[in-house]
Amino acid sequence: MDLYCVMGNPVEHSRSPWIHARFAALTGQALQYDKQLVPLDSFAATVAAFAHSGGRGCNVTVPFKFEAAALAQQCSERVQLAEACNVLSFARDATGTLQVSADNSDGLGLVRDIVHNAGVPLQGQRVLLIGAGGAAAGVLGPLLDARPHSLVVANRSVAKAEALVARHAALAQRCGVVLSASGLDAVPAGFDVVINATASSLSGAGVPVPATVLKPGALAYDMMYGPAAQGFLDWARTHGAQPRDGLGMLVEQAAEAFALWRGVRPPSAQVLAELRARVSP
């Protein structure tokens, strides 16, 4: 049976094994998907051991997404832009040498959840992306591909936001998107879609931008889910926005990885509905 897993630290909380088990059952694919806790100093060795034991691919979560990108011999354009990876695939060349390919499905999952599951268009809209770390880097490329009118990356360190914007400038130009960077204290007002790619809720900190960023009825999306997203969702609801957590992104990015590995697109909407029923209080 083909072996897959999710690697991270921590990883015990991961819902990926359940999601991929449902994908496999619903598409008739024979595979085994587990979770693997990786020592902080042993990511490369753990990946090599898993691949040599017959592993076909793995998902990568915090804190190894940047290390995973550097590990691969072949990287998609999304990985090259983000400098981060959440999907590794393993194969052997004619000499039997292990070949590692890297992709990033986070942004694809985010865009699909917003457009298809939430029913909110991105094309022609004004989008605010809060944060400039690995989570933001992983989704910026696909957000630009969705062709919003404009996109602002806001971050506490403006220099970090500017570096992320500079890396994506050519893609933004190709897509006809006005892309810019901002500090958190100078964010413009009135966005159609506001995406929180920070961990502000996890630390108990307040939402790092003023409520003026929200147009009435705007989509306010936190890439986290469960208790970690609750503070941001409450803030959005209080200020007349449409709140949405990142559970759909989790399922949709997994569906992209599953399709990459197996060549079959799983019924992600059905699995998302099932997962929401499982996690609802």
Secondary structure, DSSP 4 states (H G I P E B T S, - for coil): -EEEEEEESS-TT--HHHHHHHHHHHHT--EEEEEEE--TT-HHHHHHHHHHTTEEEEEE-TT-HHHHHHH-SEE-HHHHHHT--SEEEEEE-TT--EEEEEE--HHHHHHHIIIIIS----TT-EEEEE--SHHHHHHHHHHHHT--SEEEEEESSHHHHHHHHHHTHHHHHHHT-EEEEEEGGG--S-EEEEEE-S-TTTTTPPPSS-GGGEEEEEEEEES--THHHHHHHHHHHHTT-EEE-THHHHHHHHHHHHHHHHS----HHHHHHHHHHHH--
